[in-house]
Amino acid sequence: MTDSVDSRDYWKVLKFREPQLVTNCYQLKLPASDGKYYETDCANAEGLFRIIQSIPSKKAEPFKLWLARVGYERLQEIENPELAQNRAKQYYELKGYPREWIDKRLRGIAIRQELTDEWKNRDVKEGVEFAILTNEISKATFGKTIQEYKEFKGLQKKNQNVRDHMTDWELILTMIGEKATTDITQAKEANGFNECEKCAQDGGKIAGNTRKEIELKTGKSIVSESNCLNLSNHKKVEGKQKLVTNNNS
């Protein structure tokens, strides 16, 4: 990207010229060309993008233009949130998800947002408390916490969202649990973590009872190991619940 003869020297000069670049850089021992391990400056994705912005090279221009376009799109989405939903739909389509599934997923996102907004207004703290309440709904609905569900579906990466790997019924029941929790929270005028936790348990129980009734009538488990790890770009998937499963399913 830099066309430099000595990359080590280039990085040294760049750090001297713009010391803020190394604020979030950490040294990790990585293998070098001689087979030995040396402490090497490393950065996360955000840090790497910032470094690219500081490189005066023609090869860096396409990255800079892309970052500018993404930033502009983000501003558009802040002005018109509907654009964010449209782009999310496009991203799912490019990954090969069926349209019927995408509609449910986007509806689930809206219901989830309604619930988290309710929690914010009722003195529930984002982060740990949100996660605990979400786990309460998931346990009551499916008998598993979010992390247990991810492991059950063979998801190993931290940033993989278990909802992106749910079947139609799993998405529907998730929506029922979260929508019921929102309505119960409002009806009881719950406030604070403890009161909202009880509402989350009650909302999840409603979805859990629905799941058990369906399983009893159909003789099939709704909780599925299937995931969408093998969906390929532009792949056409037909059928309401025809989700691609991994080799271990």
C-alpha positions as CSV (number, residue, x, y, z in Angstrom):
1,M,0.0,0.0,0.0
2,T,2.9,2.4,0.7
3,D,5.3,1.3,-2.0
4,S,8.1,1.8,0.6
5,V,11.4,0.1,0.2
6,D,11.8,-0.4,4.0
7,S,8.4,-1.0,5.7
8,R,9.9,-1.0,9.1
9,D,11.4,2.5,8.5
10,Y,8.2,3.7,7.0
11,W,6.2,2.7,10.0
12,K,8.8,4.3,12.3
13,V,8.5,7.7,10.5
14,L,4.7,7.5,10.4
15,K,4.5,6.9,14.1
16,F,6.8,9.9,14.7
17,R,4.8,12.1,12.4
18,E,1.5,11.1,13.8
19,P,2.0,9.7,17.4
20,Q,-1.8,9.4,17.9
21,L,-1.8,6.4,15.6
22,V,-0.1,4.2,18.2
23,T,-2.4,5.2,21.0
24,N,-4.4,1.9,20.6
25,C,-1.6,-0.2,19.2
26,Y,-0.4,-3.1,21.2
27,Q,2.7,-5.3,20.8
28,L,2.2,-9.0,20.3
29,K,4.9,-11.6,19.4
30,L,4.4,-12.6,15.8
31,P,6.5,-14.8,13.5
32,A,9.0,-13.1,11.2
33,S,10.6,-14.2,7.9
34,D,13.5,-15.7,9.8
35,G,11.0,-18.0,11.7
36,K,11.6,-16.3,15.0
37,Y,8.9,-14.4,17.1
38,Y,9.3,-10.6,17.6
39,E,7.1,-8.1,19.4
40,T,5.1,-6.4,16.6
41,D,2.8,-3.4,16.6
42,C,-0.8,-4.6,16.2
43,A,-4.1,-2.7,15.9
44,N,-7.8,-3.6,15.7
45,A,-9.9,-2.8,12.6
46,E,-10.7,0.7,13.8
47,G,-7.0,1.5,14.4
48,L,-6.0,0.0,11.0
49,F,-8.6,2.3,9.2
50,R,-7.1,5.3,11.0
51,I,-3.6,4.3,9.9
52,I,-4.7,3.9,6.3
53,Q,-6.1,7.4,6.4
54,S,-2.6,8.7,7.2
55,I,-0.9,7.0,4.3
56,P,-0.2,9.4,1.4
57,S,-0.3,6.7,-1.3
58,K,-2.4,6.2,-4.5
59,K,-2.9,2.6,-3.3
60,A,-4.6,3.9,-0.2
61,E,-7.0,6.1,-2.0
62,P,-9.6,3.3,-2.7
63,F,-9.8,2.6,1.0
64,K,-10.1,6.3,1.9
65,L,-12.9,6.7,-0.6
66,W,-14.7,3.7,0.8
67,L,-14.3,5.0,4.3
68,A,-15.7,8.4,3.2
69,R,-18.6,6.7,1.5
70,V,-19.4,4.6,4.6
71,G,-19.2,7.7,6.7
72,Y,-21.6,9.6,4.4
73,E,-24.0,6.7,4.4
74,R,-24.0,6.7,8.2
75,L,-24.9,10.4,8.3
76,Q,-27.7,9.6,5.9
77,E,-29.0,6.9,8.2
78,I,-29.0,9.2,11.2
79,E,-31.1,11.7,9.2
80,N,-33.4,8.9,7.8
81,P,-33.3,5.7,9.9
82,E,-35.3,3.9,7.2
83,L,-32.2,3.9,5.0
84,A,-30.4,1.8,7.6
85,Q,-33.1,-0.9,7.4
86,N,-33.0,-0.9,3.6
87,R,-29.3,-1.4,3.6
88,A,-29.5,-4.1,6.2
89,K,-32.0,-5.9,3.9
90,Q,-29.6,-5.6,1.0
91,Y,-26.7,-7.0,3.1
92,Y,-28.8,-10.0,4.1
93,E,-29.8,-10.6,0.5
94,L,-26.1,-10.5,-0.6
95,K,-25.3,-13.2,2.0
96,G,-28.0,-15.4,0.4
97,Y,-30.8,-15.3,3.0
98,P,-34.3,-15.9,1.7
99,R,-36.5,-12.8,1.5
100,E,-39.2,-14.3,3.8
101,W,-36.5,-14.9,6.5
102,I,-35.2,-11.3,6.0
103,D,-38.6,-9.8,6.6
104,K,-38.9,-11.7,9.9
105,R,-35.3,-10.8,10.9
106,L,-35.9,-7.1,10.3
107,R,-39.2,-7.2,12.2
108,G,-37.4,-8.8,15.1
109,I,-34.8,-6.0,15.1
110,A,-37.6,-3.4,15.4
111,I,-39.2,-5.3,18.3
112,R,-35.8,-5.7,20.0
113,Q,-35.3,-1.9,19.6
114,E,-38.6,-1.2,21.2
115,L,-37.8,-3.4,24.1
116,T,-34.3,-1.9,24.7
117,D,-35.7,1.6,24.5
118,E,-38.2,0.6,27.2
119,W,-35.4,-0.7,29.4
120,K,-33.4,2.5,29.0
121,N,-36.4,4.5,30.1
122,R,-36.8,2.3,33.2
123,D,-33.3,2.7,34.6
124,V,-31.9,-0.5,33.3
125,K,-28.2,-0.2,32.5
126,E,-26.9,-1.0,29.0
127,G,-24.3,-3.7,28.8
128,V,-24.4,-6.2,31.6
129,E,-28.0,-5.7,32.8
130,F,-29.3,-5.7,29.2
131,A,-27.4,-9.0,28.6
132,I,-28.9,-10.6,31.8
133,L,-32.4,-9.6,30.9
134,T,-31.9,-11.0,27.3
135,N,-30.7,-14.2,28.8
136,E,-33.7,-14.5,31.0
137,I,-36.0,-14.2,28.0
138,S,-33.9,-16.7,26.0
139,K,-33.8,-19.3,28.9
140,A,-37.5,-19.1,29.4
141,T,-38.2,-19.4,25.7
142,F,-35.6,-22.0,24.5
143,G,-34.0,-23.3,27.7
144,K,-30.7,-21.8,26.8
145,T,-28.8,-18.6,27.4
146,I,-27.5,-16.7,24.4
147,Q,-24.0,-18.1,24.8
148,E,-25.3,-21.6,25.2
149,Y,-27.5,-21.2,22.1
150,K,-24.4,-20.0,20.1
151,E,-22.4,-23.0,21.2
152,F,-25.4,-25.3,20.4
153,K,-25.4,-23.9,16.8
154,G,-21.7,-24.2,16.4
155,L,-21.0,-20.4,16.4
156,Q,-17.5,-19.7,17.6
157,K,-16.8,-16.0,16.7
158,K,-17.6,-13.4,19.3
159,N,-19.3,-11.1,16.9
160,Q,-21.6,-13.8,15.4
161,N,-25.2,-12.9,16.2
162,V,-27.2,-16.1,17.1
163,R,-30.4,-14.5,15.6
164,D,-28.7,-14.4,12.2
165,H,-28.6,-18.2,12.4
166,M,-32.2,-18.9,13.6
167,T,-34.9,-20.7,11.7
168,D,-38.3,-19.1,11.1
169,W,-39.8,-20.5,14.2
170,E,-36.9,-19.5,16.4
171,L,-37.1,-15.9,15.1
172,I,-40.9,-15.8,15.6
173,L,-40.6,-17.1,19.2
174,T,-37.8,-14.7,20.0
175,M,-40.1,-11.9,18.8
176,I,-43.0,-13.2,20.9
177,G,-40.8,-13.3,24.0
178,E,-39.5,-9.8,23.5
179,K,-42.8,-8.3,22.5
180,A,-44.5,-9.9,25.5
181,T,-41.8,-8.6,27.8
182,T,-42.3,-5.1,26.5
183,D,-46.0,-5.2,27.0
184,I,-45.8,-6.7,30.5
185,T,-43.1,-4.1,31.5
186,Q,-45.4,-1.3,30.4
187,A,-48.5,-2.8,32.0
188,K,-46.8,-3.3,35.3
189,E,-45.0,0.0,35.1
190,A,-41.8,-1.8,36.1
191,N,-38.8,0.2,37.0
192,G,-35.3,-0.8,37.7
193,F,-33.4,-4.0,37.0
194,N,-35.2,-6.3,39.5
195,E,-38.7,-5.4,38.4
196,C,-37.7,-5.6,34.7
197,E,-36.1,-9.0,35.3
198,K,-39.4,-10.5,36.5
199,C,-41.1,-9.1,33.4
200,A,-38.4,-10.6,31.2
201,Q,-39.0,-14.0,32.8
202,D,-42.7,-13.7,32.3
203,G,-42.4,-12.6,28.7
204,G,-40.0,-15.5,27.9
205,K,-42.3,-17.9,29.6
206,I,-45.2,-17.0,27.3
207,A,-42.9,-17.7,24.3
208,G,-41.6,-20.9,26.0
209,N,-45.1,-22.2,26.5
210,T,-46.0,-21.5,22.9
211,R,-42.9,-23.4,21.8
212,K,-43.8,-26.4,24.0
213,E,-47.3,-26.6,22.6
214,I,-46.1,-26.5,19.0
215,E,-43.5,-29.2,19.7
216,L,-46.2,-31.3,21.4
217,K,-48.5,-31.1,18.4
218,T,-45.8,-31.6,15.7
219,G,-43.5,-34.0,17.5
220,K,-40.5,-32.0,16.4
221,S,-38.1,-29.8,18.4
222,I,-38.1,-26.1,17.4
223,V,-34.7,-25.5,19.0
224,S,-32.4,-26.3,16.0
225,E,-28.7,-26.8,15.5
226,S,-28.9,-25.4,12.0
227,N,-27.0,-22.3,11.2
228,C,-26.2,-20.1,8.2
229,L,-22.4,-20.3,8.2
230,N,-22.3,-21.8,4.7
231,L,-24.6,-19.3,3.0
232,S,-22.7,-18.0,-0.1
233,N,-23.1,-14.7,-1.8
234,H,-26.1,-14.4,-4.2
235,K,-27.1,-18.0,-3.3
236,K,-30.9,-18.5,-3.8
237,V,-32.5,-20.3,-0.9
238,E,-36.1,-21.3,-1.3
239,G,-38.6,-22.3,1.4
240,K,-39.6,-20.8,4.6
241,Q,-37.2,-22.7,6.8
242,K,-34.6,-24.0,4.3
243,L,-31.5,-22.7,6.1
244,V,-28.1,-24.0,5.2
245,T,-26.5,-26.0,8.0
246,N,-22.9,-26.6,8.8
247,N,-21.2,-29.9,8.4
248,N,-21.7,-30.8,12.1
249,S,-25.4,-30.4,12.0
